[in-house]
Amino acid sequence: MARISKETLKNQIKKAEEKVIRTGEAYNKACDELKELRAKEKAIEHEELIEAFIKSCRSYERLWNSSKLK
């Protein structure tokens, strides 16, 4: 194994730590964005479900009973 100086090793460690921090921040940002997009998708699905219920001729109780798994 080739020998490297302690200073070179410290510099490499510092760069690796900075890279971990940057990628961690990017990962967290991407996760937050995904969470927000999924929340928006769920809100749209809820709106569609409410609209379908309003347009339906069935009562709430009838819809609820027909949606239960037996």
C-alpha positions in Angstrom: 0.0 0.0 0.0 1.4 3.4 -0.9 2.1 5.7 1.9 0.4 9.1 2.0 1.2 12.0 4.3 -1.0 12.7 7.2 -1.8 16.2 5.8 -2.9 14.6 2.5 -5.1 12.1 4.3 -6.7 14.9 6.4 -7.5 16.9 3.2 -9.1 13.8 1.6 -11.1 13.2 4.8 -12.3 16.8 4.8 -13.3 16.6 1.1 -15.2 13.4 1.8 -17.0 14.9 4.7 -18.1 17.9 2.7 -19.3 15.6 -0.1 -21.4 13.6 2.4 -22.9 16.8 3.8 -23.8 18.1 0.2 -25.3 14.8 -0.9 -27.1 14.5 2.4 -28.7 17.9 1.9 -29.6 17.0 -1.7 -31.1 13.8 -0.5 -33.2 15.5 2.2 -34.4 18.2 -0.3 -35.4 15.5 -2.7 -37.3 13.6 0.0 -39.1 16.7 1.1 -40.1 17.4 -2.5 -41.3 13.9 -3.0 -43.3 14.1 0.3 -44.9 17.4 -0.9 -45.8 15.9 -4.3 -47.4 12.8 -2.8 -49.4 15.0 -0.5 -50.7 17.0 -3.5 -51.5 13.8 -5.3 -53.5 12.5 -2.3 -55.4 15.8 -2.1 -56.4 15.5 -5.7 -57.5 12.0 -5.2 -59.6 13.1 -2.2 -61.2 15.9 -4.3 -62.0 13.4 -7.1 -63.6 11.0 -4.5 -65.7 13.8 -3.1 -66.8 14.9 -6.5 -67.7 11.3 -7.4 -69.7 11.0 -4.2 -71.6 14.2 -4.9 -72.5 13.1 -8.4 -73.6 9.7 -7.1 -77.2 8.9 -6.4 -76.2 6.7 -3.6 -76.4 7.6 0.1 -73.3 7.9 2.3 -74.4 4.8 4.2 -74.9 2.8 1.0 -71.6 3.8 -0.4 -69.8 3.1 2.9 -71.4 -0.4 3.2 -70.5 -1.3 -0.4 -66.9 -0.2 0.0 -66.2 -2.4 3.1 -64.4 -5.7 2.5 -66.4 -8.7 3.5 
